[in-house]
Amino acid sequence: MISNPFRLDLAACRKLLGERLAEPAPARIQLLAGPRQVGKTTLMLELCRSRGAQGLYVACDGPEMALTGAWEKLWSRAEELAVAGGAAVVFLDELPQLSGWAARLKGEWDRLRRRRVPVHVVASGSSALHLGRGSKESLAGRFERIELAHWSARALAAEFSISETEAVELIVRQGGFPGAMGFHSDPGRWSAYVREAIVEPAIGRDILALALVRKPALLRQVFSYCASSPAQIVSLQKLQGNLHDSGSLTTVAAYLRLLEEAFLVLPLQKHGNRAARQRNAPPKLVTLSNACLAVADPRGIPGRDHEPARFGAWVENAVLAHAWNQGQQVEYWREEPYEVDGVLEGSWGKWVIEVKTGAFQAGDLRGLGEFKVRFPEYRQLVLCEEAQIPVARRSGLDARNWRTFLLDGPG
């Protein structure tokens, strides 16, 4: 498994970009990808202000960039700033909204390099599909990619001065989009914000504008099904059978990959030694923010006491999404009759985890024991309620409150 060390939270992303902009210019282009409404624009404006007169911010999805000659004027201005006052920084927000953006940026960057004009370039986009396709085709060897992840409970607590307990509760019930924080007391406005500012643009603009999607309605149905099945292992055949519109298994699998590229759904692959068996195994569906669960599932947000099973699935989804958003590689494992909820590998180390939000017995943790026999290099961890931690430890297993995990990972 390969983790992504450059999938970062806001603070780490700010620090890394600051370090790279301090390097001699022109350096490699910094491509900042990430979900919608997680703070990419805010971060770029903040960094631009910190550069003073040497910063130049452009919203590439604005009407002014559609005018004839706007692109050329932008780079002329950047060169003037660099010549007059030292290294300049051009911030190109939502760059993939410009037609032919990758080839145009390549031409300007190559010209700056040849002439040794000290200009840094930071470009953002809300779809890994857009940035990935353009960068691989035209910008090979000229860029470094950073992903700004969905917000964690720790980030929410720090940024909005709320308690850690409240932040964890929000992550599970409504996700962590910072722009939605002001609407939590108004469910109607909150739901409308998530749908209209996040889900619909991600599907309607980021995916449909670039990818060849022959059945847009089917794509939306795949998303809705995934968001109604958090942390569930679902075969493509079963998923296909629950859709209103028909589509081949190949099409359904392709649409799952597109939803992953748009930072909406993560189809976890099965952990194992045999690549062929891994590819043929059904995916485990993880929605990367529980906000999408709340607006897509007609049953709404589950109650801890009235719907314990569904609440547990939402917690498990939040746990696995948190690990992925923190740059870890995440998989699942199942060999009947044994199963574990998650297999993590990355900067946290190697962990196999089981999430339990209700009471359990030692026999319910047999999957961890069997996995340890087959893969002894992984550390075992039970995420549960505080009162249940002694049950896991009596079985010789490490245990942690799942709320603490959503703040600080495995520790």
TORKOL-4160 file (C-alpha; in steps of 0.2 Angstrom, whole numbers, padded with zeros to 4 digits, m for minus):
411
<pt num="1" X="0000" Y="0000" Z="0000"/>
<pt num="2" X="0006" Y="0018" Z="m0004"/>
<pt num="3" X="0000" Y="0032" Z="0007"/>
<pt num="4" X="m0001" Y="0050" Z="0002"/>
<pt num="5" X="0010" Y="0061" Z="0012"/>
<pt num="6" X="0004" Y="0077" Z="0004"/>
<pt num="7" X="m0014" Y="0075" Z="0008"/>
<pt num="8" X="m0014" Y="0088" Z="0022"/>
<pt num="9" X="m0025" Y="0098" Z="0034"/>
<pt num="10" X="m0026" Y="0117" Z="0032"/>
<pt num="11" X="m0012" Y="0121" Z="0045"/>
<pt num="12" X="0000" Y="0108" Z="0037"/>
<pt num="13" X="m0004" Y="0114" Z="0019"/>
<pt num="14" X="m0002" Y="0132" Z="0024"/>
<pt num="15" X="0015" Y="0128" Z="0031"/>
<pt num="16" X="0021" Y="0117" Z="0017"/>
<pt num="17" X="0016" Y="0130" Z="0004"/>
<pt num="18" X="0025" Y="0144" Z="0014"/>
<pt num="19" X="0041" Y="0133" Z="0014"/>
<pt num="20" X="0040" Y="0130" Z="m0005"/>
<pt num="21" X="0036" Y="0148" Z="m0009"/>
<pt num="22" X="0052" Y="0153" Z="0001"/>
<pt num="23" X="0063" Y="0143" Z="m0012"/>
<pt num="24" X="0072" Y="0152" Z="m0026"/>
<pt num="25" X="0060" Y="0156" Z="m0041"/>
<pt num="26" X="0055" Y="0150" Z="m0053"/>
<pt num="27" X="0052" Y="0133" Z="m0045"/>
<pt num="28" X="0040" Y="0119" Z="m0049"/>
<pt num="29" X="0021" Y="0124" Z="m0050"/>
<pt num="30" X="0012" Y="0120" Z="m0034"/>
<pt num="31" X="m0005" Y="0111" Z="m0039"/>
<pt num="32" X="m0017" Y="0112" Z="m0024"/>
<pt num="33" X="m0031" Y="0100" Z="m0026"/>
<pt num="34" X="m0045" Y="0096" Z="m0014"/>
<pt num="35" X="m0064" Y="0095" Z="m0011"/>
<pt num="36" X="m0075" Y="0110" Z="m0013"/>
<pt num="37" X="m0078" Y="0122" Z="0001"/>
<pt num="38" X="m0063" Y="0116" Z="0012"/>
<pt num="39" X="m0053" Y="0132" Z="0011"/>
<pt num="40" X="m0042" Y="0132" Z="m0004"/>
<pt num="41" X="m0048" Y="0150" Z="m0010"/>
<pt num="42" X="m0046" Y="0156" Z="0008"/>
<pt num="43" X="m0029" Y="0149" Z="0009"/>
<pt num="44" X="m0023" Y="0156" Z="m0007"/>
<pt num="45" X="m0030" Y="0174" Z="m0003"/>
<pt num="46" X="m0021" Y="0173" Z="0014"/>
<pt num="47" X="m0004" Y="0168" Z="0006"/>
<pt num="48" X="m0007" Y="0181" Z="m0008"/>
<pt num="49" X="m0009" Y="0195" Z="0006"/>
<pt num="50" X="0006" Y="0189" Z="0015"/>
<pt num="51" X="0016" Y="0192" Z="m0001"/>
<pt num="52" X="0011" Y="0211" Z="m0001"/>
<pt num="53" X="0013" Y="0219" Z="m0018"/>
<pt num="54" X="0022" Y="0203" Z="m0025"/>
<pt num="55" X="0006" Y="0193" Z="m0024"/>
<pt num="56" X="m0006" Y="0192" Z="m0039"/>
<pt num="57" X="m0022" Y="0182" Z="m0036"/>
<pt num="58" X="m0034" Y="0177" Z="m0051"/>
<pt num="59" X="m0051" Y="0168" Z="m0050"/>
<pt num="60" X="m0050" Y="0158" Z="m0066"/>
<pt num="61" X="m0069" Y="0155" Z="m0065"/>
<pt num="62" X="m0073" Y="0173" Z="m0065"/>
<pt num="63" X="m0080" Y="0182" Z="m0081"/>
<pt num="64" X="m0064" Y="0193" Z="m0083"/>
<pt num="65" X="m0053" Y="0179" Z="m0087"/>
<pt num="66" X="m0065" Y="0175" Z="m0102"/>
<pt num="67" X="m0060" Y="0191" Z="m0110"/>
<pt num="68" X="m0048" Y="0192" Z="m0125"/>
<pt num="69" X="m0030" Y="0194" Z="m0119"/>
<pt num="70" X="m0034" Y="0192" Z="m0101"/>
<pt num="71" X="m0022" Y="0177" Z="m0099"/>
<pt num="72" X="m0008" Y="0187" Z="m0108"/>
<pt num="73" X="m0010" Y="0202" Z="m0097"/>
<pt num="74" X="m0009" Y="0192" Z="m0082"/>
<pt num="75" X="0008" Y="0185" Z="m0086"/>
<pt num="76" X="0014" Y="0202" Z="m0091"/>
<pt num="77" X="0009" Y="0209" Z="m0075"/>
<pt num="78" X="0018" Y="0195" Z="m0065"/>
<pt num="79" X="0034" Y="0198" Z="m0075"/>
<pt num="80" X="0033" Y="0217" Z="m0071"/>
<pt num="81" X="0031" Y="0213" Z="m0052"/>
<pt num="82" X="0046" Y="0201" Z="m0052"/>
<pt num="83" X="0057" Y="0213" Z="m0061"/>
<pt num="84" X="0052" Y="0228" Z="m0050"/>
<pt num="85" X="0052" Y="0220" Z="m0033"/>
<pt num="86" X="0060" Y="0202" Z="m0033"/>
<pt num="87" X="0051" Y="0185" Z="m0033"/>
<pt num="88" X="0032" Y="0187" Z="m0037"/>
<pt num="89" X="0019" Y="0173" Z="m0034"/>
<pt num="90" X="0004" Y="0170" Z="m0046"/>
<pt num="91" X="m0011" Y="0162" Z="m0038"/>
<pt num="92" X="m0023" Y="0154" Z="m0050"/>
<pt num="93" X="m0039" Y="0149" Z="m0041"/>
<pt num="94" X="m0049" Y="0135" Z="m0050"/>
<pt num="95" X="m0037" Y="0135" Z="m0065"/>
<pt num="96" X="m0046" Y="0120" Z="m0074"/>
<pt num="97" X="m0061" Y="0131" Z="m0077"/>
<pt num="98" X="m0050" Y="0139" Z="m0091"/>
<pt num="99" X="m0050" Y="0130" Z="m0108"/>
<pt num="100" X="m0034" Y="0122" Z="m0112"/>
<pt num="101" X="m0027" Y="0127" Z="m0095"/>
<pt num="102" X="m0013" Y="0114" Z="m0094"/>
<pt num="103" X="m0005" Y="0118" Z="m0111"/>
<pt num="104" X="m0006" Y="0137" Z="m0108"/>
<pt num="105" X="0002" Y="0135" Z="m0091"/>
<pt num="106" X="0016" Y="0124" Z="m0098"/>
<pt num="107" X="0020" Y="0138" Z="m0111"/>
<pt num="108" X="0021" Y="0152" Z="m0098"/>
<pt num="109" X="0031" Y="0141" Z="m0085"/>
<pt num="110" X="0043" Y="0136" Z="m0099"/>
<pt num="111" X="0045" Y="0154" Z="m0104"/>
<pt num="112" X="0049" Y="0160" Z="m0086"/>
<pt num="113" X="0061" Y="0146" Z="m0084"/>
<pt num="114" X="0071" Y="0150" Z="m0100"/>
<pt num="115" X="0072" Y="0168" Z="m0095"/>
<pt num="116" X="0074" Y="0165" Z="m0077"/>
<pt num="117" X="0060" Y="0177" Z="m0072"/>
<pt num="118" X="0058" Y="0174" Z="m0053"/>
<pt num="119" X="0039" Y="0170" Z="m0052"/>
<pt num="120" X="0031" Y="0156" Z="m0042"/>
<pt num="121" X="0015" Y="0148" Z="m0047"/>
<pt num="122" X="0001" Y="0141" Z="m0036"/>
<pt num="123" X="m0014" Y="0134" Z="m0045"/>
<pt num="124" X="m0030" Y="0126" Z="m0037"/>
<pt num="125" X="m0044" Y="0115" Z="m0043"/>
<pt num="126" X="m0058" Y="0106" Z="m0035"/>
<pt num="127" X="m0057" Y="0090" Z="m0045"/>
<pt num="128" X="m0042" Y="0078" Z="m0045"/>
<pt num="129" X="m0049" Y="0072" Z="m0062"/>
<pt num="130" X="m0046" Y="0089" Z="m0069"/>
<pt num="131" X="m0029" Y="0092" Z="m0062"/>
<pt num="132" X="m0023" Y="0075" Z="m0064"/>
<pt num="133" X="m0027" Y="0074" Z="m0082"/>
<pt num="134" X="m0020" Y="0090" Z="m0087"/>
<pt num="135" X="m0004" Y="0089" Z="m0076"/>
<pt num="136" X="0000" Y="0071" Z="m0083"/>
<pt num="137" X="m0003" Y="0076" Z="m0101"/>
<pt num="138" X="0006" Y="0093" Z="m0102"/>
<pt num="139" X="0015" Y="0097" Z="m0085"/>
<pt num="140" X="0025" Y="0081" Z="m0082"/>
<pt num="141" X="0041" Y="0086" Z="m0072"/>
<pt num="142" X="0035" Y="0104" Z="m0069"/>
<pt num="143" X="0023" Y="0102" Z="m0054"/>
<pt num="144" X="0021" Y="0096" Z="m0037"/>
<pt num="145" X="0004" Y="0091" Z="m0031"/>
<pt num="146" X="m0004" Y="0094" Z="m0013"/>
<pt num="147" X="m0021" Y="0089" Z="m0008"/>
<pt num="148" X="m0030" Y="0099" Z="0005"/>
<pt num="149" X="m0041" Y="0086" Z="0014"/>
<pt num="150" X="m0058" Y="0087" Z="0022"/>
<pt num="151" X="m0057" Y="0095" Z="0039"/>
<pt num="152" X="m0055" Y="0085" Z="0055"/>
<pt num="153" X="m0063" Y="0087" Z="0072"/>
<pt num="154" X="m0046" Y="0094" Z="0078"/>
<pt num="155" X="m0046" Y="0107" Z="0065"/>
<pt num="156" X="m0064" Y="0112" Z="0068"/>
<pt num="157" X="m0061" Y="0114" Z="0087"/>
<pt num="158" X="m0046" Y="0125" Z="0084"/>
<pt num="159" X="m0053" Y="0136" Z="0070"/>
<pt num="160" X="m0070" Y="0139" Z="0078"/>
<pt num="161" X="m0066" Y="0138" Z="0096"/>
<pt num="162" X="m0078" Y="0124" Z="0100"/>
<pt num="163" X="m0075" Y="0110" Z="0112"/>
<pt num="164" X="m0067" Y="0094" Z="0106"/>
<pt num="165" X="m0083" Y="0084" Z="0111"/>
<pt num="166" X="m0094" Y="0096" Z="0100"/>
<pt num="167" X="m0081" Y="0095" Z="0085"/>
<pt num="168" X="m0082" Y="0076" Z="0085"/>
<pt num="169" X="m0101" Y="0076" Z="0086"/>
<pt num="170" X="m0101" Y="0087" Z="0071"/>
<pt num="171" X="m0089" Y="0077" Z="0061"/>
<pt num="172" X="m0100" Y="0061" Z="0064"/>
<pt num="173" X="m0117" Y="0070" Z="0062"/>
<pt num="174" X="m0114" Y="0083" Z="0049"/>
<pt num="175" X="m0096" Y="0082" Z="0042"/>
<pt num="176" X="m0083" Y="0096" Z="0044"/>
<pt num="177" X="m0086" Y="0109" Z="0030"/>
<pt num="178" X="m0081" Y="0126" Z="0037"/>
<pt num="179" X="m0093" Y="0136" Z="0027"/>
<pt num="180" X="m0108" Y="0126" Z="0034"/>
<pt num="181" X="m0103" Y="0130" Z="0052"/>
<pt num="182" X="m0115" Y="0145" Z="0053"/>
<pt num="183" X="m0130" Y="0134" Z="0048"/>
<pt num="184" X="m0130" Y="0120" Z="0060"/>
<pt num="185" X="m0145" Y="0127" Z="0070"/>
<pt num="186" X="m0155" Y="0128" Z="0054"/>
<pt num="187" X="m0156" Y="0110" Z="0046"/>
<pt num="188" X="m0165" Y="0117" Z="0030"/>
<pt num="189" X="m0152" Y="0130" Z="0026"/>
<pt num="190" X="m0138" Y="0118" Z="0031"/>
<pt num="191" X="m0144" Y="0104" Z="0019"/>
<pt num="192" X="m0147" Y="0117" Z="0005"/>
<pt num="193" X="m0129" Y="0123" Z="0007"/>
<pt num="194" X="m0121" Y="0106" Z="0006"/>
<pt num="195" X="m0131" Y="0101" Z="m0009"/>
<pt num="196" X="m0129" Y="0117" Z="m0019"/>
<pt num="197" X="m0112" Y="0122" Z="m0014"/>
<pt num="198" X="m0103" Y="0105" Z="m0013"/>
<pt num="199" X="m0112" Y="0090" Z="m0020"/>
<pt num="200" X="m0120" Y="0097" Z="m0035"/>
<pt num="201" X="m0105" Y="0107" Z="m0041"/>
<pt num="202" X="m0094" Y="0092" Z="m0038"/>
<pt num="203" X="m0105" Y="0081" Z="m0049"/>
<pt num="204" X="m0112" Y="0093" Z="m0061"/>
<pt num="205" X="m0097" Y="0104" Z="m0064"/>
<pt num="206" X="m0081" Y="0094" Z="m0059"/>
<pt num="207" X="m0086" Y="0077" Z="m0066"/>
<pt num="208" X="m0099" Y="0080" Z="m0080"/>
<pt num="209" X="m0089" Y="0095" Z="m0087"/>
<pt num="210" X="m0074" Y="0084" Z="m0091"/>
<pt num="211" X="m0077" Y="0066" Z="m0090"/>
<pt num="212" X="m0086" Y="0056" Z="m0103"/>
<pt num="213" X="m0102" Y="0052" Z="m0093"/>
<pt num="214" X="m0115" Y="0045" Z="m0105"/>
<pt num="215" X="m0128" Y="0043" Z="m0091"/>
<pt num="216" X="m0128" Y="0058" Z="m0079"/>
<pt num="217" X="m0143" Y="0051" Z="m0070"/>
<pt num="218" X="m0135" Y="0035" Z="m0067"/>
<pt num="219" X="m0119" Y="0044" Z="m0059"/>
<pt num="220" X="m0131" Y="0053" Z="m0047"/>
<pt num="221" X="m0139" Y="0037" Z="m0042"/>
<pt num="222" X="m0122" Y="0028" Z="m0039"/>
<pt num="223" X="m0118" Y="0043" Z="m0027"/>
<pt num="224" X="m0135" Y="0042" Z="m0018"/>
<pt num="225" X="m0133" Y="0023" Z="m0016"/>
<pt num="226" X="m0115" Y="0025" Z="m0009"/>
<pt num="227" X="m0120" Y="0039" Z="0003"/>
<pt num="228" X="m0135" Y="0028" Z="0009"/>
<pt num="229" X="m0123" Y="0013" Z="0013"/>
<pt num="230" X="m0109" Y="0020" Z="0023"/>
<pt num="231" X="m0095" Y="0008" Z="0027"/>
<pt num="232" X="m0104" Y="m0006" Z="0019"/>
<pt num="233" X="m0096" Y="m0019" Z="0008"/>
<pt num="234" X="m0106" Y="m0020" Z="m0008"/>
<pt num="235" X="m0103" Y="m0030" Z="m0024"/>
<pt num="236" X="m0105" Y="m0021" Z="m0040"/>
<pt num="237" X="m0119" Y="m0033" Z="m0045"/>
<pt num="238" X="m0129" Y="m0028" Z="m0029"/>
<pt num="239" X="m0126" Y="m0009" Z="m0032"/>
<pt num="240" X="m0131" Y="m0011" Z="m0050"/>
<pt num="241" X="m0147" Y="m0020" Z="m0045"/>
<pt num="242" X="m0152" Y="m0006" Z="m0034"/>
<pt num="243" X="m0151" Y="0008" Z="m0047"/>
<pt num="244" X="m0166" Y="0014" Z="m0056"/>
<pt num="245" X="m0157" Y="0016" Z="m0073"/>
<pt num="246" X="m0147" Y="0002" Z="m0081"/>
<pt num="247" X="m0129" Y="0002" Z="m0083"/>
<pt num="248" X="m0115" Y="m0011" Z="m0085"/>
<pt num="249" X="m0104" Y="m0016" Z="m0071"/>
<pt num="250" X="m0090" Y="m0008" Z="m0080"/>
<pt num="251" X="m0099" Y="0009" Z="m0081"/>
<pt num="252" X="m0104" Y="0007" Z="m0062"/>
<pt num="253" X="m0086" Y="0004" Z="m0058"/>
<pt num="254" X="m0080" Y="0019" Z="m0068"/>
<pt num="255" X="m0093" Y="0030" Z="m0060"/>
<pt num="256" X="m0086" Y="0025" Z="m0043"/>
<pt num="257" X="m0069" Y="0030" Z="m0048"/>
<pt num="258" X="m0075" Y="0047" Z="m0054"/>
<pt num="259" X="m0084" Y="0050" Z="m0037"/>
<pt num="260" X="m0067" Y="0046" Z="m0029"/>
<pt num="261" X="m0058" Y="0059" Z="m0040"/>
<pt num="262" X="m0071" Y="0072" Z="m0035"/>
<pt num="263" X="m0067" Y="0069" Z="m0016"/>
<pt num="264" X="m0085" Y="0062" Z="m0013"/>
<pt num="265" X="m0084" Y="0043" Z="m0011"/>
<pt num="266" X="m0069" Y="0031" Z="m0008"/>
<pt num="267" X="m0072" Y="0013" Z="m0014"/>
<pt num="268" X="m0060" Y="0004" Z="m0002"/>
<pt num="269" X="m0051" Y="m0011" Z="m0009"/>
<pt num="270" X="m0048" Y="m0027" Z="0000"/>
<pt num="271" X="m0032" Y="m0030" Z="0008"/>
<pt num="272" X="m0023" Y="m0046" Z="0003"/>
<pt num="273" X="m0008" Y="m0053" Z="m0005"/>
<pt num="274" X="m0015" Y="m0059" Z="m0022"/>
<pt num="275" X="m0018" Y="m0044" Z="m0033"/>
<pt num="276" X="m0031" Y="m0053" Z="m0044"/>
<pt num="277" X="m0042" Y="m0058" Z="m0029"/>
<pt num="278" X="m0040" Y="m0040" Z="m0023"/>
<pt num="279" X="m0046" Y="m0032" Z="m0039"/>
<pt num="280" X="m0061" Y="m0044" Z="m0040"/>
<pt num="281" X="m0067" Y="m0042" Z="m0022"/>
<pt num="282" X="m0082" Y="m0030" Z="m0019"/>
<pt num="283" X="m0078" Y="m0013" Z="m0013"/>
<pt num="284" X="m0082" Y="m0005" Z="0004"/>
<pt num="285" X="m0091" Y="0011" Z="0002"/>
<pt num="286" X="m0084" Y="0026" Z="0012"/>
<pt num="287" X="m0091" Y="0043" Z="0009"/>
<pt num="288" X="m0077" Y="0055" Z="0013"/>
<pt num="289" X="m0088" Y="0068" Z="0023"/>
<pt num="290" X="m0102" Y="0063" Z="0033"/>
<pt num="291" X="m0111" Y="0079" Z="0027"/>
<pt num="292" X="m0115" Y="0069" Z="0011"/>
<pt num="293" X="m0123" Y="0055" Z="0021"/>
<pt num="294" X="m0134" Y="0068" Z="0030"/>
<pt num="295" X="m0141" Y="0076" Z="0014"/>
<pt num="296" X="m0141" Y="0060" Z="0003"/>
<pt num="297" X="m0149" Y="0048" Z="0015"/>
<pt num="298" X="m0168" Y="0051" Z="0016"/>
<pt num="299" X="m0168" Y="0044" Z="0033"/>
<pt num="300" X="m0158" Y="0058" Z="0039"/>
<pt num="301" X="m0146" Y="0059" Z="0053"/>
<pt num="302" X="m0147" Y="0043" Z="0065"/>
<pt num="303" X="m0150" Y="0044" Z="0083"/>
<pt num="304" X="m0138" Y="0036" Z="0094"/>
<pt num="305" X="m0151" Y="0028" Z="0105"/>
<pt num="306" X="m0165" Y="0024" Z="0093"/>
<pt num="307" X="m0154" Y="0018" Z="0078"/>
<pt num="308" X="m0138" Y="0011" Z="0086"/>
<pt num="309" X="m0134" Y="0000" Z="0071"/>
<pt num="310" X="m0135" Y="0015" Z="0058"/>
<pt num="311" X="m0126" Y="0027" Z="0070"/>
<pt num="312" X="m0112" Y="0014" Z="0072"/>
<pt num="313" X="m0110" Y="0013" Z="0053"/>
<pt num="314" X="m0109" Y="0032" Z="0052"/>
<pt num="315" X="m0095" Y="0032" Z="0066"/>
<pt num="316" X="m0086" Y="0019" Z="0056"/>
<pt num="317" X="m0088" Y="0029" Z="0040"/>
<pt num="318" X="m0081" Y="0044" Z="0049"/>
<pt num="319" X="m0066" Y="0034" Z="0056"/>
<pt num="320" X="m0061" Y="0027" Z="0039"/>
<pt num="321" X="m0063" Y="0044" Z="0030"/>
<pt num="322" X="m0053" Y="0052" Z="0044"/>
<pt num="323" X="m0039" Y="0040" Z="0041"/>
<pt num="324" X="m0039" Y="0043" Z="0022"/>
<pt num="325" X="m0041" Y="0062" Z="0024"/>
<pt num="326" X="m0025" Y="0062" Z="0035"/>
<pt num="327" X="m0015" Y="0054" Z="0021"/>
<pt num="328" X="m0016" Y="0036" Z="0026"/>
<pt num="329" X="m0019" Y="0022" Z="0014"/>
<pt num="330" X="m0035" Y="0013" Z="0019"/>
<pt num="331" X="m0041" Y="m0004" Z="0015"/>
<pt num="332" X="m0053" Y="m0017" Z="0022"/>
<pt num="333" X="m0051" Y="m0036" Z="0025"/>
<pt num="334" X="m0064" Y="m0050" Z="0025"/>
<pt num="335" X="m0061" Y="m0069" Z="0024"/>
<pt num="336" X="m0077" Y="m0078" Z="0030"/>
<pt num="337" X="m0081" Y="m0079" Z="0044"/>
<pt num="338" X="m0068" Y="m0066" Z="0049"/>
<pt num="339" X="m0068" Y="m0048" Z="0045"/>
<pt num="340" X="m0060" Y="m0032" Z="0051"/>
<pt num="341" X="m0066" Y="m0014" Z="0048"/>
<pt num="342" X="m0050" Y="m0006" Z="0042"/>
<pt num="343" X="m0032" Y="m0009" Z="0037"/>
<pt num="344" X="m0022" Y="0007" Z="0038"/>
<pt num="345" X="m0004" Y="0010" Z="0032"/>
<pt num="346" X="0006" Y="0027" Z="0031"/>
<pt num="347" X="0014" Y="0040" Z="0043"/>
<pt num="348" X="0004" Y="0033" Z="0058"/>
<pt num="349" X="0012" Y="0016" Z="0055"/>
<pt num="350" X="0003" Y="m0001" Z="0051"/>
<pt num="351" X="m0014" Y="m0003" Z="0060"/>
<pt num="352" X="m0029" Y="m0015" Z="0059"/>
<pt num="353" X="m0044" Y="m0008" Z="0067"/>
<pt num="354" X="m0061" Y="m0013" Z="0073"/>
<pt num="355" X="m0075" Y="0000" Z="0077"/>
<pt num="356" X="m0087" Y="m0004" Z="0090"/>
<pt num="357" X="m0100" Y="0009" Z="0096"/>
<pt num="358" X="m0110" Y="m0003" Z="0107"/>
<pt num="359" X="m0107" Y="m0017" Z="0119"/>
<pt num="360" X="m0097" Y="m0031" Z="0113"/>
<pt num="361" X="m0088" Y="m0047" Z="0120"/>
<pt num="362" X="m0071" Y="m0055" Z="0116"/>
<pt num="363" X="m0078" Y="m0066" Z="0103"/>
<pt num="364" X="m0084" Y="m0051" Z="0093"/>
<pt num="365" X="m0065" Y="m0047" Z="0090"/>
<pt num="366" X="m0060" Y="m0063" Z="0082"/>
<pt num="367" X="m0057" Y="m0055" Z="0066"/>
<pt num="368" X="m0043" Y="m0045" Z="0073"/>
<pt num="369" X="m0034" Y="m0061" Z="0080"/>
<pt num="370" X="m0036" Y="m0070" Z="0063"/>
<pt num="371" X="m0029" Y="m0055" Z="0054"/>
<pt num="372" X="m0014" Y="m0054" Z="0066"/>
<pt num="373" X="m0010" Y="m0072" Z="0062"/>
<pt num="374" X="m0010" Y="m0069" Z="0043"/>
<pt num="375" X="m0002" Y="m0051" Z="0044"/>
<pt num="376" X="0009" Y="m0050" Z="0060"/>
<pt num="377" X="0017" Y="m0034" Z="0056"/>
<pt num="378" X="0001" Y="m0024" Z="0059"/>
<pt num="379" X="m0004" Y="m0017" Z="0076"/>
<pt num="380" X="m0022" Y="m0021" Z="0082"/>
<pt num="381" X="m0033" Y="m0007" Z="0089"/>
<pt num="382" X="m0051" Y="m0007" Z="0095"/>
<pt num="383" X="m0061" Y="0009" Z="0094"/>
<pt num="384" X="m0075" Y="0009" Z="0106"/>
<pt num="385" X="m0084" Y="0018" Z="0120"/>
<pt num="386" X="m0074" Y="0022" Z="0135"/>
<pt num="387" X="m0083" Y="0009" Z="0146"/>
<pt num="388" X="m0079" Y="m0005" Z="0134"/>
<pt num="389" X="m0060" Y="m0002" Z="0133"/>
<pt num="390" X="m0057" Y="m0015" Z="0147"/>
<pt num="391" X="m0066" Y="m0028" Z="0137"/>
<pt num="392" X="m0054" Y="m0026" Z="0123"/>
<pt num="393" X="m0039" Y="m0025" Z="0134"/>
<pt num="394" X="m0043" Y="m0041" Z="0143"/>
<pt num="395" X="m0042" Y="m0050" Z="0126"/>
<pt num="396" X="m0024" Y="m0043" Z="0125"/>
<pt num="397" X="m0029" Y="m0029" Z="0112"/>
<pt num="398" X="m0025" Y="m0011" Z="0112"/>
<pt num="399" X="m0041" Y="0000" Z="0113"/>
<pt num="400" X="m0045" Y="0018" Z="0112"/>
<pt num="401" X="m0061" Y="0029" Z="0112"/>
<pt num="402" X="m0067" Y="0032" Z="0095"/>
<pt num="403" X="m0069" Y="0050" Z="0098"/>
<pt num="404" X="m0051" Y="0052" Z="0103"/>
<pt num="405" X="m0046" Y="0043" Z="0086"/>
<pt num="406" X="m0056" Y="0056" Z="0077"/>
<pt num="407" X="m0046" Y="0070" Z="0085"/>
<pt num="408" X="m0029" Y="0062" Z="0085"/>
<pt num="409" X="m0028" Y="0046" Z="0076"/>
<pt num="410" X="m0022" Y="0030" Z="0084"/>
<pt num="411" X="m0010" Y="0040" Z="0095"/>
